[in-house]
Amino acid sequence: MSEAVKTYEGWYAYHDFRKIDWSRWKSLAPEKREEMVQELLEVLREFASVEEERKGSFGQYAVLGHKADLLFIHFRPTLDELNEVKWRFDKTAFADVTFAPTSFISVVELSAYTVPPGTDPLSDPAFRERLQPSLPEAKYVCFYPMDKRRNLSDNWYMLPMEERRRMMKSHGMIGRSYAGRVRQIITGSIGFDDWEWGVSLFAEDPISFKKIVTEMRFDEVSARFGEFGSFYLGQRLSEEGLVALLKNHIQG
């Protein structure tokens, strides 16, 4: 059996995608919609309050395209807290005019491929920050799930450790070349969700997503072993932006 890579886990992650039933939303009385918006804002402020005491992180985004309308990203120290987040939102009146086309449960992960020998990520402040990250304030987010291929000709999990380490080092060099332009947060989902990892990219310029993903596709680890799910592109939403989005659809 090939040697399994050691992983280090940090905060748990919940990517909550929502589509809005606009016909139902528009059919509500104006005073009811206002009441629902105010309740929603109160709940979202609760979610964001964890940032102040470093007990998690939260971001809200408007999703472009047809796959979803909103994305809420939650980081929390425990799965129990993520479950509380889920039920807190689902109990709002606004949740009744939405449905989840998909979601993703995972945990922030560092693998031994990317950790220098002799380093303990749990005691090193720099690595601990990577395991317990604050969501960047960048304007755009790109999320996609992925697997490593497992077929007879190219089975990632049957390769020797040193060969996997070599390829991941090359792969990581591409990511590091985008430092300052793209922030990556990798979350592991083996045993949690249908895919093995979730990749969340953050940038001020969305073209940076196209550039980094294209370049990585030509790298051996992706070209031979990468399997990718759907891509989701979102724009960060302020509280005012969320209110405007809901009201503009009424006016439209």
Secondary structure, 3 states (H helix, E strand, C coil): CCCCCCEEEEEEEEEEEEEECHHHHHHCCHHHHHHHHHHHHHHHHHHHHHHCCCCCEEEEEEECCCCCCEEEEEEECCHHHHHHHHHHHHCCCHHHHEECCCEEEEEEEEECCCCCCCCCCCCCHHHHHHHCCCCCCCCEEEEEEEEECECCCCEHHHCCHHHHHHHHHHHHHHHHCCCCCCEEEEEECCCCCCCCEEEEEEECCCHHHHHHHHHHHCCHHHHHHEEECCCEEEEECCHHHHHHHHHHHHHC
